[in-house]
Amino acid sequence: MNRMIRIAGAAAVALALTLGGTFAQAAAINGEVKKIDEGTGKITLKHGPAKSLGMDEPMTMVYRVKDPALLKQVKVGDKVKFEAQEGDGGYTVTAIQKTK
């Protein structure tokens, strides 16, 4: 039994490492950075529909970031692809990367 748990755990870690740097295509949202507030750990993004968040229309929103280091990866004006999730305190960006 313990051996099966270790094997399953190892498989889960391997999968996480393999997918770690990629975005799930259905959850990725295209947008543009409008404002960065490192002091509060927030980013303002103008984006298209965000089906994964239940948003059918394009809009501009302020998001919290899961990790403040994400704010150092982008600057105002950058086109980005990001992932976000809804929580008790609003919406939080969990991943972001520049696009062309």
C-alpha positions in Angstrom: 0.0 0.0 0.0 2.8 2.5 0.9 4.6 1.6 -2.3 1.5 2.5 -4.4 1.2 5.8 -2.5 4.9 6.6 -3.2 4.5 5.7 -6.9 1.3 7.9 -7.2 3.1 10.7 -5.4 6.1 10.5 -7.7 3.9 10.5 -10.8 2.0 13.6 -9.5 5.3 15.4 -8.9 6.6 14.5 -12.4 3.4 15.7 -14.0 3.5 18.9 -12.1 7.1 19.5 -13.1 6.3 18.8 -16.7 3.3 21.1 -16.8 4.6 23.7 -14.4 5.7 26.3 -17.0 2.7 25.9 -19.3 -0.7 27.5 -19.3 -3.9 25.5 -19.6 -5.3 26.6 -22.9 -8.9 26.8 -21.7 -8.0 28.9 -18.6 -5.6 31.4 -20.2 -6.8 34.9 -20.6 -5.4 37.4 -23.0 -4.9 40.9 -21.8 -2.8 44.1 -21.5 -1.2 45.5 -18.3 -2.6 48.9 -17.5 -1.2 49.5 -14.0 1.1 47.8 -11.5 0.9 48.6 -7.8 3.7 46.7 -6.1 2.9 48.3 -2.7 -0.5 46.6 -2.6 0.4 43.5 -4.7 -2.2 44.4 -7.4 -2.3 44.7 -11.1 -4.8 46.3 -13.4 -5.5 44.3 -16.6 -7.6 45.1 -19.6 -8.7 41.7 -21.0 -11.0 39.9 -23.3 -13.7 37.4 -22.1 -12.5 35.3 -19.2 -14.7 32.2 -19.5 -12.8 30.4 -16.7 -14.0 33.2 -14.3 -17.5 33.4 -15.7 -16.9 36.8 -17.5 -18.4 36.8 -21.0 -17.5 40.4 -21.9 -14.1 42.2 -22.2 -13.3 44.5 -19.3 -10.6 46.2 -17.2 -10.2 44.9 -13.7 -7.8 45.2 -10.7 -6.5 41.8 -9.6 -4.5 40.7 -6.6 -1.4 38.6 -7.4 -0.7 35.3 -5.8 3.0 36.0 -5.7 4.4 39.6 -5.7 7.3 38.4 -7.9 4.8 38.1 -10.8 4.6 41.9 -10.9 8.3 42.1 -11.7 7.8 39.9 -14.9 5.7 42.5 -16.7 5.4 46.3 -17.2 2.6 48.7 -18.1 1.7 48.3 -21.8 2.8 44.6 -22.0 0.5 42.2 -23.8 0.1 39.2 -21.5 -1.5 35.8 -21.1 -2.6 35.1 -17.5 -4.5 32.8 -15.3 -6.7 33.8 -12.4 -9.0 32.3 -9.8 -11.9 33.6 -7.8 -11.6 33.5 -4.0 -13.2 35.1 -0.9 -11.3 38.3 -1.4 -11.9 38.7 -5.1 -9.9 37.6 -8.1 -6.2 36.6 -7.9 -3.7 36.3 -10.8 -1.9 32.9 -10.3 0.3 33.0 -13.4 1.3 35.6 -16.0 3.6 35.8 -19.0 4.3 38.3 -21.8 3.0 37.6 -25.3 3.8 39.2 -28.6 
